[in-house]
Amino acid sequence: METPRIRASPLLLPLLLLAELCVGYRPVVIVHGIFDGPKQFETLSSFITKAHPGTVVKVIDLYDYMASVKPLWRQVRGFRKAIRPIIQQAPQGVHLLCFSQGGLICRALLSKIPNHNVNTFISLSSPLAGQYGDTDYLNWIFPDTMKKIVFEFCYRCRSKVSVCDYWNDPHHRTLYLHSNRFLPVLNGETPHRHMEEWRENFLRIKKLVLIGGPDDGVITPWQSSYFGFYDSNEQVVEMKNQEFYRRDTFGLKELDARGAVSVCVQAGVKHTHWHSNHTVFVNCMEKWLT
């Protein structure tokens, strides 16, 4: 089992409390995406500390780079162990900023951690409603495989790579619901005994910020970054028409009714540039990280 590594001095936890008391900015916890690690978030961390001096920013150093393709429930357990002490030492709460695949990990954390104090959850170009598309990332994991047959690996062979945990083939809906043990469970599309508990936990957040854009090039469809997804004809069904929204299986509709959901669409941004684009930070993130 991997041991969570948090890059910080031994004084991290006292500093978290001191930063809140003296400056007033909540700590920001960042969870990276697939094939990423802490280094990719140095620019974003600097944006945050320059805009809000004194903010403690922690990029969790766990399941980095090639280790990021391990099964997501396994990663969720590791990130939960790493994040829990940060949350416990921040009485005014923390902000959770999660990129790409990390957005799904954070959704699971927010569902499974009782009495958490996450104030704002920022999902930065994450495949929140799933992924279905030929991209460079897909070719790295499944060389010479087209999207139309990935379901064979993910659903029939039960491949244990992270992408399979959110591979949502609109042409094989029944197999997806039956075989995928991550995303449909998280969405409440597959009923389970923890649904109400997870929903209550998720609803503890005060703000949900969904960021994405049409030129992303990886998240497919790009509207998945704010819970839109394909129907069986590969036409995008927007968030409010998704069954999990209408049935409010995990609390998304209730958050929206509160006015707690903010969607920020930015054109002209490639997937690997979201966390280093200052315009995206200013337009979509800065005001929520206080």
C-alpha positions as CSV (number, residue, x, y, z in Angstrom):
1,M,0.0,0.0,0.0
2,E,1.3,3.4,-0.9
3,T,2.1,5.9,1.9
4,P,0.6,9.4,1.4
5,R,3.3,12.0,1.0
6,I,2.6,15.7,1.7
7,R,5.3,18.1,0.8
8,A,5.5,20.3,3.8
9,S,7.6,21.2,6.9
10,P,6.8,19.5,10.2
11,L,5.0,22.8,11.1
12,L,2.4,22.3,8.4
13,L,-0.6,21.7,10.6
14,P,0.0,24.6,13.1
15,L,0.7,26.8,10.1
16,L,-2.7,25.9,8.6
17,L,-4.4,27.1,11.8
18,L,-2.2,30.2,12.1
19,A,-2.9,31.2,8.5
20,E,-6.6,31.1,9.1
21,L,-6.4,33.1,12.3
22,C,-4.1,35.8,11.0
23,V,-5.0,36.2,7.3
24,G,-8.5,34.8,7.0
25,Y,-7.9,32.7,3.8
26,R,-8.9,29.1,4.0
27,P,-6.2,26.5,3.0
28,V,-6.4,25.2,-0.5
29,V,-5.9,21.5,-1.1
30,I,-5.1,20.5,-4.7
31,V,-5.6,17.0,-6.2
32,H,-3.8,16.4,-9.5
33,G,-5.0,14.6,-12.5
34,I,-4.0,11.6,-14.5
35,F,-0.2,11.5,-15.4
36,D,0.3,14.6,-13.2
37,G,2.1,15.3,-10.0
38,P,2.8,18.3,-7.7
39,K,5.3,19.9,-10.1
40,Q,2.5,20.6,-12.6
41,F,0.7,22.8,-10.1
42,E,3.5,25.2,-9.1
43,T,2.2,27.9,-11.3
44,L,-1.4,27.6,-10.0
45,S,-0.1,27.6,-6.4
46,S,1.8,30.8,-7.1
47,F,-1.4,32.4,-8.6
48,I,-3.2,31.6,-5.4
49,T,-0.6,32.9,-3.0
50,K,-0.1,36.1,-5.0
51,A,-3.8,36.8,-5.2
52,H,-4.4,35.8,-1.5
53,P,-1.1,36.3,0.4
54,G,-0.7,33.9,3.3
55,T,-2.9,31.2,1.9
56,V,-1.6,27.7,2.6
57,V,-1.7,25.7,-0.6
58,K,-1.1,21.9,-0.5
59,V,-0.7,19.8,-3.6
60,I,-1.1,16.2,-2.4
61,D,1.9,14.2,-3.5
62,L,0.3,10.8,-4.0
63,Y,-0.4,8.5,-7.0
64,D,1.7,10.7,-9.2
65,Y,2.3,10.2,-12.9
66,M,2.1,6.5,-13.9
67,A,0.7,5.6,-10.5
68,S,-2.3,7.7,-11.4
69,V,-3.8,4.9,-13.5
70,K,-4.4,2.7,-10.5
71,P,-8.1,2.0,-9.7
72,L,-9.9,5.0,-8.4
73,W,-11.4,3.5,-5.2
74,R,-7.8,2.6,-4.2
75,Q,-6.7,6.2,-4.9
76,V,-9.7,7.6,-3.0
77,R,-8.6,5.7,0.1
78,G,-5.1,7.1,-0.1
79,F,-6.1,10.6,-0.7
80,R,-8.6,10.4,2.1
81,K,-5.9,9.5,4.5
82,A,-3.7,12.3,3.3
83,I,-6.4,15.0,3.4
84,R,-8.1,14.1,6.6
85,P,-5.4,15.8,8.9
86,I,-5.5,18.9,6.9
87,I,-9.3,19.2,7.2
88,Q,-9.1,18.5,10.9
89,Q,-6.6,21.3,11.6
90,A,-8.6,23.9,9.6
91,P,-11.6,24.9,11.8
92,Q,-12.9,27.4,9.3
93,G,-12.8,24.9,6.5
94,V,-10.7,24.3,3.4
95,H,-11.1,24.7,-0.4
96,L,-10.7,21.6,-2.6
97,L,-9.3,22.3,-6.1
98,C,-9.2,19.2,-8.3
99,F,-8.0,18.8,-11.9
100,S,-9.2,16.3,-14.5
101,Q,-9.3,12.8,-13.1
102,G,-8.7,14.4,-9.7
103,G,-12.2,15.9,-9.8
104,L,-13.7,12.4,-9.7
105,I,-11.5,11.5,-6.8
106,C,-12.6,14.6,-5.0
107,R,-16.2,13.9,-5.6
108,A,-15.8,10.5,-4.0
109,L,-13.9,12.1,-1.1
110,L,-16.7,14.6,-0.5
111,S,-19.3,11.8,-0.6
112,K,-17.4,9.4,1.7
113,I,-16.0,11.7,4.4
114,P,-18.6,12.4,7.1
115,N,-18.6,15.9,8.7
116,H,-16.0,17.3,6.3
117,N,-15.6,21.1,6.3
118,V,-14.8,21.6,2.6
119,N,-16.2,25.1,1.7
120,T,-15.7,25.3,-2.0
121,F,-15.1,22.4,-4.4
122,I,-13.5,23.6,-7.7
123,S,-13.6,21.0,-10.4
124,L,-11.1,22.0,-13.1
125,S,-11.8,20.3,-16.4
126,S,-12.9,17.0,-14.9
127,P,-14.9,14.2,-16.7
128,L,-17.6,14.4,-14.0
129,A,-20.2,12.6,-16.1
130,G,-17.7,10.3,-17.7
131,Q,-15.4,10.0,-20.7
132,Y,-16.0,8.7,-24.2
133,G,-13.5,9.9,-26.8
134,D,-10.3,9.2,-28.8
135,T,-7.6,11.3,-27.2
136,D,-3.8,11.1,-26.7
137,Y,-4.4,10.0,-23.1
138,L,-6.6,7.1,-24.3
139,N,-3.9,6.0,-26.8
140,W,-1.3,5.9,-24.1
141,I,-3.4,3.5,-22.0
142,F,-4.9,1.5,-24.8
143,P,-2.5,1.7,-27.8
144,D,-4.2,1.2,-31.2
145,T,-7.6,1.0,-29.7
146,M,-10.5,3.0,-30.8
147,K,-13.2,4.3,-28.4
148,K,-15.8,2.0,-29.9
149,I,-14.1,-1.1,-28.4
150,V,-12.7,0.2,-25.2
151,F,-15.8,-1.0,-23.4
152,E,-14.6,-4.6,-24.1
153,F,-11.5,-3.9,-21.9
154,C,-13.4,-1.8,-19.3
155,Y,-16.7,-3.7,-19.0
156,R,-16.2,-7.2,-20.1
157,C,-12.5,-7.8,-19.1
158,R,-12.9,-5.5,-16.0
159,S,-9.5,-3.8,-16.7
160,K,-8.2,-2.2,-13.5
161,V,-6.9,1.1,-14.9
162,S,-8.4,4.3,-13.6
163,V,-9.9,5.5,-17.0
164,C,-12.2,2.4,-16.9
165,D,-13.7,3.7,-13.7
166,Y,-15.3,6.6,-15.6
167,W,-15.4,5.2,-19.1
168,N,-19.1,5.8,-20.1
169,D,-19.9,4.3,-23.4
170,P,-23.3,5.6,-24.4
171,H,-23.8,2.7,-26.8
172,H,-23.4,0.1,-24.0
173,R,-25.4,1.7,-21.2
174,T,-26.5,-1.6,-19.6
175,L,-23.0,-2.9,-19.5
176,Y,-21.8,0.4,-18.0
177,L,-24.3,0.3,-15.2
178,H,-23.7,-3.4,-14.5
179,S,-19.9,-3.5,-14.8
180,N,-18.6,-0.1,-13.7
181,R,-18.1,0.0,-9.9
182,F,-17.1,3.6,-9.6
183,L,-18.9,6.4,-11.6
184,P,-22.5,5.0,-11.7
185,V,-22.2,4.2,-8.0
186,L,-20.9,7.8,-7.3
187,N,-23.8,9.2,-9.4
188,G,-26.4,7.1,-7.7
189,E,-27.2,5.5,-11.0
190,T,-26.5,2.1,-9.5
191,P,-28.5,2.0,-6.2
192,H,-26.5,1.2,-3.0
193,R,-27.1,1.3,0.7
194,H,-24.9,4.4,1.3
195,M,-26.7,6.7,-1.2
196,E,-28.4,8.9,1.3
197,E,-25.3,9.2,3.5
198,W,-23.1,10.1,0.6
199,R,-25.6,12.6,-0.6
200,E,-25.7,14.3,2.8
201,N,-21.9,14.4,2.9
202,F,-21.7,15.9,-0.6
203,L,-24.2,18.6,0.3
204,R,-22.0,19.9,3.1
205,I,-20.0,22.0,0.5
206,K,-21.0,25.6,0.2
207,K,-20.0,26.1,-3.4
208,L,-19.4,23.9,-6.4
209,V,-17.4,25.5,-9.3
210,L,-17.4,23.7,-12.6
211,I,-14.8,24.8,-15.1
212,G,-14.3,23.5,-18.7
213,G,-14.3,24.6,-22.3
214,P,-14.9,23.5,-25.9
215,D,-11.2,23.5,-26.9
216,D,-10.0,21.2,-24.1
217,G,-9.2,18.3,-26.5
218,V,-9.2,15.6,-23.8
219,I,-12.4,15.6,-21.8
220,T,-15.0,14.1,-24.2
221,P,-17.6,15.4,-24.5
222,W,-16.2,18.6,-23.0
223,Q,-19.6,19.3,-21.4
224,S,-18.8,16.4,-19.0
225,S,-16.8,19.0,-17.1
226,Y,-20.2,20.4,-15.9
227,F,-22.1,17.1,-15.9
228,G,-23.3,17.0,-19.5
229,F,-22.9,13.8,-21.5
230,Y,-23.8,12.0,-24.7
231,D,-27.1,10.1,-25.3
232,S,-27.1,7.0,-27.4
233,N,-26.9,9.2,-30.6
234,E,-23.8,11.0,-29.2
235,Q,-25.8,14.2,-28.8
236,V,-25.0,16.0,-25.6
237,V,-27.6,16.0,-22.9
238,E,-27.0,19.0,-20.6
239,M,-26.7,18.7,-16.9
240,K,-30.3,19.6,-15.9
241,N,-31.6,16.9,-18.2
242,Q,-29.4,14.2,-16.9
243,E,-31.3,11.5,-14.9
244,F,-29.0,11.8,-11.9
245,Y,-29.8,15.5,-11.8
246,R,-33.6,15.1,-12.2
247,R,-33.7,12.4,-9.5
248,D,-31.2,14.3,-7.4
249,T,-29.4,11.1,-6.5
250,F,-26.3,12.7,-5.1
251,G,-27.4,16.3,-4.3
252,L,-26.5,18.2,-7.5
253,K,-30.0,19.5,-8.1
254,E,-30.3,20.6,-4.5
255,L,-27.0,22.5,-4.7
256,D,-28.1,24.1,-7.9
257,A,-31.4,25.1,-6.3
258,R,-29.4,26.8,-3.5
259,G,-27.6,28.9,-6.1
260,A,-24.4,27.0,-5.0
261,V,-23.4,25.8,-8.5
262,S,-21.2,28.1,-10.7
263,V,-20.3,27.1,-14.3
264,C,-17.3,28.8,-15.9
265,V,-16.8,28.0,-19.6
266,Q,-13.5,29.2,-21.1
267,A,-12.7,28.8,-24.8
268,G,-9.2,28.5,-26.2
269,V,-7.7,26.4,-23.4
270,K,-6.1,23.0,-24.0
271,H,-6.4,20.4,-21.3
272,T,-2.9,20.6,-20.0
273,H,-3.0,24.4,-19.8
274,W,-5.9,24.9,-17.4
275,H,-3.8,25.0,-14.3
276,S,-1.2,27.4,-15.7
277,N,-3.6,29.9,-17.5
278,H,-3.9,33.1,-15.5
279,T,-7.1,34.2,-17.2
280,V,-8.8,31.0,-16.1
281,F,-7.6,31.6,-12.6
282,V,-8.9,35.1,-12.5
283,N,-12.2,34.5,-14.2
284,C,-13.1,31.1,-12.7
285,M,-11.2,30.5,-9.4
286,E,-9.8,33.6,-7.6
287,K,-13.0,34.9,-6.0
288,W,-13.9,31.5,-4.6
289,L,-10.6,30.9,-2.8
290,T,-11.0,33.3,0.1
